[in-house]
Amino acid sequence: MAKSKSEILNDFQDFMGRHGGNYKEWYVGSAADPKAQLFTIHKFKKGDKGLFRQAASEIQAAEVAEFFTNLGAKGNDGVTRDAEFVYAYKRAPHTKP
């Protein structure tokens, strides 16, 4: 179920704060299939710190990603077609940006 932009921002900020709040340690992006994006593209592993949420639109997902990249997170912040999910993970030596 889609969440509002402010709900997603709050969820991500709370999560990042609990797991190391330095935004430079995080990657934030948008995707149509966040699980595939995390595990296949970024090489996310079980035990890594990450989450995803469904936004109301691909534009809102991109706006959330842009908010965090403006704070120093790595990531993609452009609008991607059909990418209504926004995801974040704490970067690790094995993850790929």
Secondary structure, DSSP 8 states (H G I E B T S, - for coil): --B-HHHHHHHHHHHHHHT---GGGEEEEEESSHHHIIIIIS---TTS-EEEEEBSSHHHHHHHHHHHHHTT-EE--S--TT--EEEEEE--TT---
